[in-house]
Each structure stands twice: as structure tokens, then as C-alpha cells.
Amino acid sequence: MDQSKIGHFLKKLRKEKGITQEEFAEKIGVSGRTVSRWETGSNMPDISLLVDIADFYDVDVREIIEGEKKSEMMNEDIRDTAEKMAVYADAEKSRLLRFAQFFGIIGIIAMSAATIFTCVNYEPSGTSLVTVLLSFTALLSMMVLTLYVTGLLRRIANNRKLTVLIIVFIAIILLIVLRYIFGLLFVLAFLVFDFVNPMKRVEGIENYDRSYLVEEFSGDMTSHFFLFPDDLDEAEDAEFWYEYKTGLLDTDGSFFLTAVYSDEEFVEEIERISEITCTVSDGEEDITQSVIYDEDMYNYPAYIAIDGYTHNYEYALIDDEDNRIIYVLLGYPDYEELSEYRDYLKSDPSEYDFENGTSLDRFCIYAVRSKLFDGCCEYDGR
């Protein structure tokens, strides 16, 4: 069967009638674009339409199929056979369309619900964005396919008002999806800015104010600076410096305070540190935890308040030889970037690696795992 030949034949018949593609399409009940595809040979008329086309052009169905005239008019037997074929084709097509329509509607409902749930539970990330886009694409594809196989797409195309309504509906959905795209782009831009933004550095003993540190950094660093002294009035000599960078999701920071004491004050400060406790309520009971004393983890004996919880570390290193105490608080420490303070870091750099476990399982006097829910309760400062 030569589609191009059939197309030329249909075009010739139409021109003989002296009508346009749109006029013919209206009489047959199809779109002008469909007629154009028939006449260019890119598509073929549905079998159920062949009798109507043959009647309209006063030709035999076989002549349309062969793309040339064979007789003036098909006889009654041929016409009857063709009409029965068309009726049969319509019945078979109708059965298949009902089947496709049923499952198509179920698919649209399911994909709509999935898309809505995805948007409701959306959290900015590359994976979430791809999920939203795929859900939207699948929903749109399912709608178009269902409308096409049921013939509704052709009716919609011929109904200008309905077409505009559907375009507006799709545009609204697209705007909702774009909202999440722009949201993710904003987050990514902020993260890039955060990454290139340099650390802010503050140094000098005149800048040491424990109450300010607690107010400014306790939330992000998960520390209330219990190990750090209230003031340095008892210290004979001291140095203080810190650097930090506040990001969208967390704060990176390094706080170092070194203080040298007299023999008596040194003993009293160690006693204060060793007796530090923190009480946290999990909603059912109050849980009190004490600092940990460790002689192996660092280059000096250490009293530890936080060891890796939310990637933070708070500890006090005891230098007996020089009556010196080094107070340290680190958030997301980079061992290489802190190389100049290596004497104050863990002896084994691999202990900062959390690839094989969550940091929430690490020790912290300011937090306890809750019995009421899957998470941790933290000290609220009261």
C-alpha cells in the first residue's frame, strides 16, 4: 500500500470537489491537521472513516486504498461489506478504548496523588527536584496518552475554549514545579556562596566573653561552653582566638582558649572542669551526664563534653607541665586546615571520619537519645 499515492489521490478528490481541508475535515468530523496528514501521506484515515470518505467523494473504498479510480461507483455488495467492516472496527475500537480509558484514568489519579504528595513533602535537594520533574512529566504524558487513545484529544483540539482551559491548567502546574526549581537554585546559589565565603576570625583576650559565645553560638555548635571559664580573672596569662562561618545548614567554627594558672588556681580549675554535669529532660525523666576523662585520645589528658555529636567537639586539655589548660570547641573540623593547632587535635585524624555512622550516636553532655521518639533531646539552657 502506497501511502503517498493515497494521499495524492485524496488531495485530488478534494480539489475536484472545490473545498478546503478545513471544510472537508468539518464534514468528516476530524481536524484540518488530520486531513493534511492524510494528503501528505504521513498518516492514513481510520478504517471506520473509509466508507464516509468514499461516500463523500463518490468513489470505491478499494479505489481509496489503491490510490486511483477503478470504477464510477462501488456496487451495493461492496458497500455493504465495507460498512460492516467499519461497524466491526468501531465496536472493536470502542472496546479497546474503554479498556484504555479505565486504566488511563486510574493512572492519572495515581500520578496526580503522587505528584501532590511529592510536592507536599518536598525538601530542597537535587534528588527531590528530579523526583518532582519526573512525576510531573509522567502525569502529563499519562494525560495526553489517555486523551489520545479515547479520541478526546481530537475533540479538545476542535474546542478552542476547552483547549485554552487545559493550557491554563498545565501552565499552573508548571508554575508550581518551577517554584521548586527556583527554590533549589536559590539553595544551591546560597551553598556556593557559603562555600566560597571565607572564615571570620576574631582574636585577642579582650574579645573573650563566655556569655556572648553562649548567646551567639550555642544553637549551631550544640554547646553551652560549660568547659570554658566564666572569666579569666584567675589566669596568669591567656590567649584567645576563634574563627567561624555561618552557613545555610550549619556553622563551621573553631574556638581556642589557652590559660596559664598558678599552682593553686590550676588545681581548682581542673576540679571545676572534672565535676561538670548537664541535666537534659527527655519528657519523662531528667538525665544527668558528666564529662568524660580520657588520657589516650589527645596529646594531653582531656575532659570531654562533646565528642562528635552533630560533628562538634568540646574538650579541655590539661598540660600539667606548664599549669596550662587548653579549652577547645570545634564544629565540622578540617584536620588539614587546622594543622597549625595539631597539638590540640586528636592524635588519630581518622577519628573525625563519620562515613560509617551517624554523628548523633556520639557522646554529648548536652543531649540524650529520646525514649519518646527517634531522635535526641538537647539541653535548653534552663
C-alpha positions, 0 to 999 in steps of 0.5 A: 500500500502506497501511502503517498499515492493515497494521499495524492489521490485524496488531495485530488478528490478534494480539489475536484470537489472545490473545498478546503481541508478545513471544510472537508475535515468539518464534514468528516468530523476530524481536524484540518491537521488530520486531513493534511496528514492524510494528503501528505501521506504521513498518516492514513484515515481510520478504517471506520472513516473509509466508507464516509470518505468514499461516500463523500467523494463518490468513489470505491473504498478499494479505489481509496486504498489503491490510490486511483479510480477503478470504477464510477461507483462501488456496487451495493455488495461492496458497500455493504461489506465495507460498512460492516467492516467499519461497524466491526472496527468501531465496536472493536475500537470502542472496546479497546478504548474503554479498556484504555480509558479505565486504566488511563484514568486510574493512572492519572489519579495515581500520578496526580496523588503522587505528584501532590504528595511529592510536592507536599513533602518536598525538601530542597535537594537535587534528588527531590527536584528530579523526583518532582520533574519526573512525576510531573512529566509522567502525569502529563504524558499519562494525560495526553496518552489517555486523551489520545487513545479515547479520541478526546484529544481530537475533540479538545483540539476542535474546542478552542475554549476547552483547549485554552482551559487545559493550557491554563491548567498545565501552565499552573502546574508548571508554575508550581514545579518551577517554584521548586526549581527556583527554590533549589537554585536559590539553595544551591546559589546560597551553598556556593556562596557559603562555600566560597565565603571565607572564615571570620576570625576574631582574636585577642583576650579582650574579645573573650566573653563566655556569655556572648559565645553562649548567646551567639553560638550555642544553637549551631555548635550544640554547646553551652561552653560549660568547659570554658571559664566564666572569666579569666580573672584567675589566669596568669596569662591567656590567649584567645582566638576563634574563627567561624562561618555561618552557613545555610545548614550549619556553622563551621567554627573553631574556638581556642582558649589557652590559660596559664594558672598558678599552682593553686588556681590550676588545681581548682580549675581542673576540679571545676572542669572534672565535676561538670554535669548537664541535666537534659529532660527527655519528657519523662525523666531528667538525665544527668551526664558528666564529662568524660576523662580520657588520657589516650585520645589527645596529646594531653589528658582531656575532659570531654563534653562533646565528642562528635555529636552533630560533628562538634567537639568540646574538650579541655586539655590539661598540660600539667607541665606548664599549669596550662589548660587548653579549652577547645570547641570545634564544629565540622573540623578540617584536620588539614586546615587546622594543622597549625593547632595539631597539638590540640587535635586528636592524635588519630585524624581518622577519628573525625571520619563519620562515613560509617555512622551517624554523628548523633550516636556520639557522646554529648553532655548536652543531649540524650537519645529520646525514649519518646521518639527517634531522635535526641533531646538537647539541653535548653539552657534552663 
